[in-house]
């Protein structure tokens, strides 16, 4: 069970209320002060380089979604390019020096969920298929019940994990005993993997998302950072090592824990599941 978790929350910035009233200026025009709030970063600002605007910062300020932001989410051009959500996040970040491609994925996820809450509320209804009876029904998740996870080296694996000053980790995998250095992935890595998968699909090439992801997060193998050595290891890694590496990586990476209890209304089946991201997340019916 993961520890160091807190319910996903945000402390208010200049928001006096969910919707702030318009003020009438001396020239008779109206002005609106869009509320803002501070979103807790799962990374707590650790491991960002010193020149990064979020270095050492535990939270980041965003403004509430507006009707104009909805124009971004409904832009068919941005949707087709797969960049509508990224453009939205760029728009609501108060500090415009932050490049979303340089955000750790966990921090980007926290901002995304907070943005959705400011725009459409904490209740998120979507279609869910019960794993037991296979009945499909509408189910409502509370996004504020999601929790922030700051990352942790599991006690049972401390003997085979070394944390470096850079924020990278060296993990000794159990079968081959190879020392694998991994890093936290960013929004840039997410985009790269998405484009690579799309390119392979268009060219009718075999899917290889798992090994592509491993290549992206692995920095070196037994100290060798060359592409050829990393690719050779990834292609020939025992499945036991691959599973171990991915499992440990998920534990050490700061992120948002999206697990919530799902209870089927048809068969009374209950199970913890991750909140599914469907088209209703930013485009509710």
Secondary structure, 3 states (H helix, E strand, C coil): CCCCEEECCEEECCCCCCCCCCEECCCCCEECCCCEEEEECCCCCCCCCCCCCCCCCCEEEEECCCHHHHHHHCCHHHHHHCCHHHHHHHHHECCCCCCHHHCEHHHHHHHHHHHHHHHHCCEEEEEEECCCCCCEEEEEEEHHHCEEECCCCCHHHHHHEEECCCCCEEEECCCCCCEEEECCCEHHHHHHHHHHHHHHHHCCCCCCHHHHHHHHHEEEECCECCHHHHHHHHHHCCHHHHHHHHHHHHHHCCEEECEEEEECCCCCCEEEEECCCCCCCCCCC
